Amino acid sequence: MRLSISIIILLLVHFQAVFGVTCLQDCSCECPRLLYTKVMNPDWLLDHASITGLISTSSALLHFRNPQTNKRLIRIPLFQKDELCTDDIAVKIKLYFQDPPTDDSDPIIMLCDKTTCNGNLIADINNVGLACYFASLTPGNTFTGTLGGTCGGLTLVSDVSPKEVIVTFRPTQQWGSFHLTQGGGFTAAATFTTKLDVKQGLFVELYGHGVNEEYKLEYMEVEVTRND
């Protein structure tokens, strides 16, 4: 029996809501609230992301050594040009690290379009009083630009380097928040100087900071929703 057009549309909307498939601009279906969701373990990242700076891998861990100041280590495509059905979105990125193997370990997590990145440097325990820096930078094999204002003090978590970090972006509002979960928790928010054009494409990028810094990434989670 041939399905009616209305039933087909309902099935498509349900599929998009469950699996995070985007609704193209020329699609007649409703723009779903959940636009993208993915748990990115090491195997998934090796298959789907552009990665450099690795010194070892396993199914449980990616171990990086930063080969160059401000070097891009991971680039993950989320949406291609004009693939999003709305530009008013919220992007939540969770990162899970092991204790850093080097004294200095300050990775930088970014949300980027084709020309601009907004993001945060995740400060280690040696940068007590910082927690992170907010910044708008120019992406590339190495980023260009200057890290901006600090996120605030680390009074509740100064005894440990960040292990679980949650960064949330609302690109249309040029807004971002930064949250550490351990040690009682720490949250800060700021406004970025440059607005992302998400309709030109959207990427998650992880950069190293200083030369020879090392980072042990267990996995990432990314969720993109309409900013209702």
N, C-alpha and C positions, 0 to 999 in steps of 0.2 A: 504494500500500500504506500502510495506516495505521501510524504509528510507535507503538511501545509507550510507556507512561508513563515507564518507566525511561530509555529512550533520550532522550526529550524533556528529562527532568531533567538528564541528563548534558550535553546540548547547552547548556542554560541555564547550568549551572555554568561550562562552558568559556567561554561568551560573557561572563559576568560577570568571570571572571579575566582575560580578554584586554582587555576594553574598560572595566573599572572601573565597571561598573554595580552599584548597590547591591542587596543582598538584603534585602527587606522583612522585618519581624519576623514577619508571618503567612505567610511563604513557607516551603515545606517543604524548599527546597534548602539545602545547606550554605553557611554564611557564608564567602565567598571571602577569601583572604588579601589580594589587591589589591582595594581598595574604590573607589579613584579615582586616575586619573593624567591629567595634562593639561599640555602645553606651551602657555603663554598668551602668544602674541605680540601686538603692538599691535592688529592687526585683530580677533583673538579677544576681547581685553579690551574694545574699543569696542562689540562686539556683545553681550557677555554680562555685563559688570560695570557697576555704577553708578560713574560717574567725574565728578569736578569738578576745577577748578583747572588745566585744560589751557591752554597757550598755543600749542602746535603739535603736530601729529601727522604721522606717516608710517608706512609699512609696517614701518619698522625701529626706530621710536623714539616714545615718548610723553614730551613735555617739559612738566613741571608747574612752576607758580609757586604757592606756598602762599599763599592769600588771607587766612588767619586763623590765629592761634595754635592748635596742636593740631587742625587741620582734617582731617577724613576726606576723602581724595582718591580712594580706590578701595575698593569693597566687592564681593566675589565670593562668591556663594552656592555652597557645596559640597554641603550636605545640608539638607533640610527636616526638620521635626519628625517624629520616630519613623522616619526613613528608614534610619538606620544599623542594621545587624544586630548590632552590639556597641558598647559604649562604651569598650572597652579598645583604643585605636587609637594609632598613631604617625602624625604629620603632618609631612612634610618639605617645606619651602618654599625654593626657590632663587631668588635675585633677581640680575639682571645689570644693572648701571648703567654709563653713561658717566661720564667725569670731570665732577664737578658744575660748573655754570657760575657759581655764586656761592661766596663765601668760606665761608659757613655753609650746610651741607647735611646735615641729620640726619633722614632719614626714619625712621618708626617702623612696623615690620611686626608685625601682630597676628593671632592666632587667636582667634575670638570665638564665643560662643553668643549668645542674645538679650539677655543682661544684663551679661556680663563679657567682657573681652578680656585675654588674656595675650600678652606679646610683648616686643620689644626695640627700643630706639632704636639706630640704626646711626650711630655717631659718625664725624665726618669728621676730616681730618688736624689741624684746629685744636684738637681735643679729645684730644690726645696723653695717654695714660695711662688712657683710659676704655674704648675699643673699643666698648662698648655699655652700655646700662642694661637690666636686666630690670624688668618692671612688670606689675601687675594693675590694669586700669583699667576704667572704665565707658564703653561705646561710645556713639556718637551722631554728629551732624553735626560736633561737636567732642567729644573725649574729656574725661572728668573724672577727677581723681585725680592722684597724685604719682608721678613716675618713681622706681623703687626703687634698689637697690644696683647698683654698676657691675660690669661683667663682668671687669675686670682691665686690665692694662697693654697698650700697643700697641708694645712694644719691637721686634717683628719687622716691623711694617707701618706704622710712624709716618711713612714718607716718602710714602705714597699714601693717598688716600681709598678706602674699600671699593668694589670693582667687582663682585666675585662674593661673595655672602653666602649661607650655608646656615643655616637655622634649623629645628630639629627640636623638636616638641612631643609629649609624652605626657600628655594631659589628665587621665586617671584618676590618674596619679601626681603631678600638678601640677608637672611637670618640663619643663625646656626646655634646649636647647643652642644655642650660637651659634658659627659657624665662618667665618673669613675664609680664603680660599685663597692670596692673593698674599703676597709678601714672606716666604716660608717658612712661612706658616700661623699661625693663632691660633685656639684653641678654649677656650670657657668653658661652664659649666653652672650652673644655679641651680634653686631650687624656688620656685614662685609662691605667693602668699598666698591666692589664691582658686581654687577648683576649677571648671572649666567643666562645664556640663551639656550634653554633646554631643547627647543625645537630643532637645533642644529646638530643634535646628538648629545649623549650623556654617558659619562664614564666615571668609574671609581678608580682612583690611582693612589698607590702607596709609594712614598719617596723615602730614601734614607737622608740623614742630615750630615753628620760628619763622616770623613773617610775612615774606613775600617770599623765603624760601628756594626754590631751584629744584632739581629732580631730573630726570635723564634716564634713564628706564627702558627698557631694550631688550626684555626679556621676563622672565617668571616660569615656574617649573616647580613643580607641586604634586603630591605623591603621598601617598595615605592608605592605610595597611595595617593589618591586625590586628597588635596588639602581642604577637606570639608570644614 
